[in-house]
Amino acid sequence: MEFKDYYTVMGLARDATADDIKRAYRKLSRKYHPDVSKEKNAEARFKELGEAYEVLKDPEKRAAYDQLGPNWKEGQDFRPPPGWNAGAEHAGRGAQWDFKSDDSGDYSDFFETLFRKGFSTTGARGGGQRTTFSAPGEDRHAKIQIDLEDAYSGATRTLSLRVPEMDSQGHVTYHEHQITFGVPKGIRAGQHIRLAGQGGPGTGQGGAGDLYLDVEFRPHRLYRVDKHDVYCDLPIAPWEAALGAKVEAPTPTGRVEVTVPAGSAAGRKLRLKGRGLPGSTPGDFYFVLQIVVPGAGTDSAKSFYEGMAKQFNTFNPREKLEGQP
């Protein structure tokens, strides 16, 4: 996927005001409108402009885009960094942003990945247009990262959310506010925590919307999660793999003794049933064996490996590769 430099597309500096953006779009959209333009690639340029304007005109999308930083170049190979946009509050559903019903543009993969167009309503909760009398407030969403251990035991956490706002000069600024919330035991990545009445304010007699915290797990140095199962690479010595052993190993709920069967190969999975993420159907916990070989940095170690080579002179670790092109 290629990075899109929306500021370059619109010929703008990164500190452009809302008025600057609007003027640039009006000027360039007239120049490249495919119905009137004689410019080469006018249709493609018109689509690029529309996509860039869709992001830069919206303080929330622009703030999220700016969070990627100024060092990316147009056309550079791009993948969203882990945790991108965590802690940023916005309207919409889940990790998606709101789009108006007439937003039917042909957007790039870059745009779709960041903003995930896929639904159409906006504004007041429950659909429809806001009235001039009373309407419920807008539901808001924010992506958060939690520790895996919190999903095992449940927890209460406090964090700050950033809400992008437009200042009087047309620049995007951030308003931060703190929230305290409970992490339900057994919650999984992709689920959300609903904070009733903490979304956008209502109009007239309408109540405030809800705030949805869209959960993902913070990368862990030991564990990785696949749906409700949890995995941990377990290093073992070659003799433990060959002869079998009982070794101590960590889990999110404490250390356990693991039986390594004799003759184990690298990549073998040892399952602890029901020790994955808690739930009505709990996941499983897996140790994935990784065989760690000691170095041959001393004369005695080198001599030992030379002895092994003689002892196992018929052993071919690449036997399965024989005959392959």
Residue, then its C-alpha position, 0 to 999 in steps of 0.5 A: m500500500e502506498f502512502k498518500d501525501y494529502y498536503t502535497v496533493m492539495g499544494l498546502a503546508r501542514d499548518a494550513t488553515a481550514d480556509d486555506i484548505k477550502r480555497a485550495y480545493r475550490k481552485l484545484s477542483r475547477k482546474y481538474h474537473p473532468d467535465v471541463s478540464k483539458e489537463k492530462n490525467a484530470e480525472a485521476r487528479f480530481k479523485e486524488l483531490g476529493e480524497a485529500y479534501e475529505v481528510l483535510k477538511d475534517p478536523e478528526k480525520r486530519a488529526a488522525y492523519d497528522q498523527l502519522g507524522p511528517n516524514w512519510k513521502e508520497g508513494q512510500d510503502f506504508r503500513p499503519p504503525p501498531g497502536w496508530n490513533a489509540g486514544a483519539e476520540h472521534a465520531g463513527r462506529g468502531a475504528q471507522w469514521d462517519f461518512k455522509s450518505d453522499d460520500s460515494g467517492d472512489y477512495s484509495d486503499f490507503f484511505e480505506t485502511l485508515f478510515r474504513k469506509g463502510f457505512s453511511t449514517t452520521g449525526a444524531r444517534g438513531g439516524g435521521q437529521r437533527t431537529t432544531f428542538s431536541a435530539p440525542g447526542e452523537d455516539r463517540h468512539a475511541k480506540i484504546q489499548i489494554d494489557l492482556e493481564d487486564a483481560y484475564s482479571g478485569a481492572t479499573r483504568t484511567l486514561s486521557l482521550r484527545v478530541p480534535e477541535m478547530d481553533s479560531q484560526g482554523h487550525v486543528t488543536y486537541h482537547e484532552h479529557q480523562i475517563t475512568f472505566g472498568v475493563p470487563k474480565g474476558i474482554r477480547a480485541g475487537q470488542h468495545i466498552r460502552l460508557a453511557g452518556q459520555g459521548g457528544p452532548g445532546t441538543g435541547q432536551g436530548g441526552a448525551g450520546d454514548l462513548y464506545l472504547d474500542v479495545e485492542f491489546r497492547p503488544h506483549r513481550l511474552y504473549r500473543v493473542d489469536k481470538h480467545d487463545v493465547y500463545c507463548d514461545l517457550p525456549i528449551a535446550p536441545w537435551e530437554a527436547a530430546l530427553g524430555a523435561k519438566v520446566e517452569a514457564p510464565t502464564p498471565t495468571g502465574r508460573v506453571e510447570v510444563t512437561v516437555p515430552a521426549g523427542s519434541a521438535a521446534g514449533r510443537k505446541l503444548r496446550l493448557k486447556g481453558r487457560g486462554l482468555p476467560g469467558s463462557t467458552p474460555g480459550d486455550f493457552y499454548f506454549v510453542l517450543q523453541i529449541v535454543v542451541p548453546g554457542a560453541g565459543t569455548d574449546s570444550a564446547k567446540s569439542f562437544y559439538e565435534g563429538m556430536a557430529k561424529q555420534f550422529n553422522t547419519f543424521n540429516p536435518r534437511e532430509k525433507l528438502e531432499g529432491q526439492p528443486 
